[in-house]
Amino acid sequence: MGGEVLYQWFISISAFVIKPIYMVGSFVLVVLLRSQKSLDLTIFKWALIFFLIGEAFCAINYLFF
């Protein structure tokens, strides 16, 4: 029974604390990189955008389904 409660705490902390922190951090990086003209930074910016889209779908799936 104790392991089950620990597992629920772990899921809650990762879903409602850790995930939003790295999603906000990724969004901040996208905003900071939006005016960069360098090819490698532009590619990195688009990779972060697609990462955020995927993570948003993951969060919706986790919360509602």
C-alpha positions as a Markdown table, in Angstrom:
| # | Residue | x | y | z |
|---|---|---|---|---|
| 1 | Met | 0.0 | 0.0 | 0.0 |
| 2 | Gly | 2.8 | 2.4 | 0.8 |
| 3 | Gly | 4.5 | 2.0 | -2.6 |
| 4 | Glu | 1.2 | 2.8 | -4.3 |
| 5 | Val | 1.0 | 6.1 | -2.5 |
| 6 | Leu | 4.6 | 6.9 | -3.3 |
| 7 | Tyr | 3.9 | 6.2 | -7.0 |
| 8 | Gln | 0.9 | 8.6 | -7.0 |
| 9 | Trp | 3.0 | 11.3 | -5.4 |
| 10 | Phe | 5.7 | 10.7 | -8.0 |
| 11 | Ile | 3.2 | 11.0 | -10.9 |
| 12 | Ser | 1.6 | 14.1 | -9.4 |
| 13 | Ile | 4.9 | 15.9 | -8.8 |
| 14 | Ser | 6.2 | 15.0 | -12.3 |
| 15 | Ala | 3.0 | 16.0 | -14.0 |
| 16 | Phe | 2.2 | 19.2 | -12.1 |
| 17 | Val | 5.6 | 20.5 | -11.1 |
| 18 | Ile | 8.5 | 19.2 | -13.3 |
| 19 | Lys | 6.6 | 19.1 | -16.6 |
| 20 | Pro | 5.3 | 22.7 | -16.4 |
| 21 | Ile | 8.8 | 23.9 | -15.4 |
| 22 | Tyr | 10.6 | 22.5 | -18.5 |
| 23 | Met | 7.7 | 23.5 | -20.7 |
| 24 | Val | 7.9 | 27.1 | -19.6 |
| 25 | Gly | 11.7 | 27.0 | -19.9 |
| 26 | Ser | 11.3 | 25.7 | -23.5 |
| 27 | Phe | 8.8 | 28.4 | -24.3 |
| 28 | Val | 11.2 | 31.1 | -22.9 |
| 29 | Leu | 14.0 | 29.8 | -25.1 |
| 30 | Val | 11.7 | 29.9 | -28.1 |
| 31 | Val | 10.8 | 33.5 | -27.3 |
| 32 | Leu | 14.5 | 34.4 | -26.9 |
| 33 | Leu | 15.4 | 32.7 | -30.1 |
| 34 | Arg | 12.6 | 34.1 | -32.3 |
| 35 | Ser | 14.7 | 36.9 | -33.8 |
| 36 | Gln | 17.9 | 34.9 | -34.4 |
| 37 | Lys | 19.0 | 34.5 | -38.0 |
| 38 | Ser | 21.6 | 31.8 | -37.5 |
| 39 | Leu | 20.6 | 28.5 | -39.2 |
| 40 | Asp | 21.5 | 26.3 | -36.2 |
| 41 | Leu | 19.6 | 28.5 | -33.7 |
| 42 | Thr | 16.6 | 28.6 | -36.1 |
| 43 | Ile | 16.6 | 24.8 | -36.3 |
| 44 | Phe | 16.9 | 24.6 | -32.5 |
| 45 | Lys | 14.0 | 27.0 | -32.2 |
| 46 | Trp | 11.8 | 24.9 | -34.4 |
| 47 | Ala | 12.8 | 21.8 | -32.6 |
| 48 | Leu | 11.7 | 23.4 | -29.4 |
| 49 | Ile | 8.4 | 24.5 | -30.9 |
| 50 | Phe | 7.6 | 20.9 | -32.1 |
| 51 | Phe | 8.8 | 19.6 | -28.7 |
| 52 | Leu | 6.3 | 22.0 | -27.0 |
| 53 | Ile | 3.5 | 20.9 | -29.3 |
| 54 | Gly | 4.2 | 17.2 | -28.5 |
| 55 | Glu | 4.4 | 17.9 | -24.7 |
| 56 | Ala | 1.1 | 19.9 | -24.9 |
| 57 | Phe | -0.6 | 16.9 | -26.5 |
| 58 | Cys | 0.9 | 14.6 | -23.9 |
| 59 | Ala | -0.4 | 16.9 | -21.1 |
| 60 | Ile | -3.9 | 17.0 | -22.6 |
| 61 | Asn | -3.8 | 13.2 | -23.0 |
| 62 | Tyr | -2.7 | 12.7 | -19.4 |
| 63 | Leu | -5.2 | 15.2 | -17.8 |
| 64 | Phe | -8.3 | 14.3 | -19.8 |
| 65 | Phe | -7.9 | 10.7 | -20.9 |
